[in-house]
Amino acid sequence: MRLGVQRGGALSTLVILVALAFVSYYVYKNYLITGEPPSCKAALQSCMKDCRRTSTEAPAAQACQDACQRDAEACERKR
């Protein structure tokens, strides 16, 4: 005598969890995050971090950081 039949199993549970994660991310990105641009200081920090990650030679890193600084100064002037 069979008391219950398992339908789906682990694979269907995994598929449902992945779908739920994608829907949650979509809602988070489109409805919960404000449309405000980052502050000038946050943009400068992000730019500097990108320079450290991508530039392997000192002259290229310095040029990237100089560009970040110019962008930050322009951002402050616009405010």
Secondary structure, DSSP 8 states (H G I E B T S, - for coil): -------S-HHHHHHHHHHHHHHHHHHIIIIIS------HHHHHHHHHHHHHHH--SHHHHHHHHHHHHHHHHHHHHH-
